Amino acid sequence: MFNEIKTPAYVIDEKKLRENCEILKDIQDKSGARVLLAQKAFSAYSTYPIIAKYLSGTTASGLFEAKLAYEEFHEKSGDCDNKYKEIHVFEPAFNPEEMEEVCSISDHIVFNSINQLEAHRKVWEEKVSEKKLYVGLRVNPEFSTQEGHEIYDPCAPGSRLGIRLCDMPDILPKGVSGFHFHTLCEQGFEPLKDTFKAFEEKFGKFLSKDNSQIKWLNLGGGHHITRDDYDREGLIELVKYIKNTYDVEVYLEPGEAIALDAGFLVTTVMDIVNTGKYPVLILDTSAACHMPDVLEMPYRPPLKDSGEVCEKKFTYRLSSRTCLAGDVIGDYSFDKELKIGDRLIFEDMAIYSMVKNNTFNGMPLPDIDVLHEDGNIEVIKRFGYEDFKMRI
Ligand SMILES: Cc1ncc(COP(=O)(O)O)c(C=O)c1O
């Protein structure tokens, strides 16, 4: 299917994206939660009109993502052109020069500390009084559910993310109407259930129906809701419980779940180098430049028609044409011997790929293509030398 396209290229699978969004819409409809796209995972905005058809809005990590959502995240079908969608924003510290703009285009702003809340009070308070903005605090339930990768654990000891109960004033500051926590990463329902319990034990006193200052609660991202084995019924029940018990609006802001398995990175074998161990394929893509999570996390990305080392007849080490010795994607085996010019297809490459890539070594950025539902492939973005030069 991808034999004709220029490589390297990310190819977004429109059908899978829609199917993921349908699942998330179903969660919204059955639970009453509002689901937001966390743009940090996926911001290929040419597909925003598809996502906007199903979800309630977006969340941003700062001014630039908020602006992108403001400009691009609109439903554009039939009679509901530009239907209103929410924009939420959280940043550990906001730049004072950007606050006015952040507050004018966002609906919900979440602060990471009481210092930040008070430092920017003058700017946000005006919008709150006009009912154009809702202000929340990120809290840290201090309940880790992840093992192995501490860099993705906002509840790890020493975390700067979220206010711990011991740092929370007894009485909530004026103007605060919501809480936010984000603690999960690629997880099922059980860790969310346990985290909510920990949150409820610590912060529940601020949520009781008689203390009605808190009107909304954002459960962050990291929920792998669109994975086949995710307990969606459990999630629906939990959201209903929260809404009924505390009379709050509930938000979920997954990134991965929206574009999970909804993209490929197509690459071509440029050379094959014999080493003492497995022959090394030099690809026209790079872990360091085009899929940095492979090295950062680290993980071994799924590759179409391949097996584990020695599972199939021919094993190769897949690497890149950068100068970084460690720019290795992983070891894979194949049924047939590979040759220069062959194409390989990495899977699940829509998330945390395009948003994190770079031009280290002067490597060209991959094209961004969309595989439409009718089978047509459209080139959405092509990058060149200027994209490298203008950043330096
Ligand atoms: C505050 C916040 N919300 C949402 C997300 C999205 O998480 P995921 O893409 O794992 O669902 C993240 C990811 O780091 C985050 O930091």
PDBQT file of the ligand as one rigid body, heavy atoms in Angstrom, charges set to zero:
ROOT
HETATM    1  C1  LIG A 401      -1.218  17.004  32.056  1.00  0.00    +0.000 C 
HETATM    2  C2  LIG A 401      -1.300  15.947  31.010  1.00  0.00    +0.000 A 
HETATM    3  N1  LIG A 401      -2.504  15.647  30.472  1.00  0.00    +0.000 NA
HETATM    4  C3  LIG A 401      -2.641  14.706  29.526  1.00  0.00    +0.000 A 
HETATM    5  C4  LIG A 401      -1.552  13.994  29.057  1.00  0.00    +0.000 A 
HETATM    6  C5  LIG A 401      -1.744  12.954  27.974  1.00  0.00    +0.000 C 
HETATM    7  O1  LIG A 401      -1.330  11.714  28.338  1.00  0.00    +0.000 OA
HETATM    8  P1  LIG A 401      -1.437  10.462  27.372  1.00  0.00    +0.000 P 
HETATM    9  O2  LIG A 401      -0.981  10.862  26.034  1.00  0.00    +0.000 OA
HETATM   10  O3  LIG A 401      -0.517   9.453  27.990  1.00  0.00    +0.000 OA
HETATM   11  O4  LIG A 401      -2.866  10.032  27.402  1.00  0.00    +0.000 OA
HETATM   12  C6  LIG A 401      -0.278  14.264  29.596  1.00  0.00    +0.000 A 
HETATM   13  C7  LIG A 401       0.910  13.532  29.136  1.00  0.00    +0.000 C 
HETATM   14  O5  LIG A 401       2.010  13.697  29.556  1.00  0.00    +0.000 OA
HETATM   15  C8  LIG A 401      -0.146  15.269  30.593  1.00  0.00    +0.000 A 
HETATM   16  O6  LIG A 401       1.043  15.589  31.116  1.00  0.00    +0.000 OA
ENDROOT
TORSDOF 0
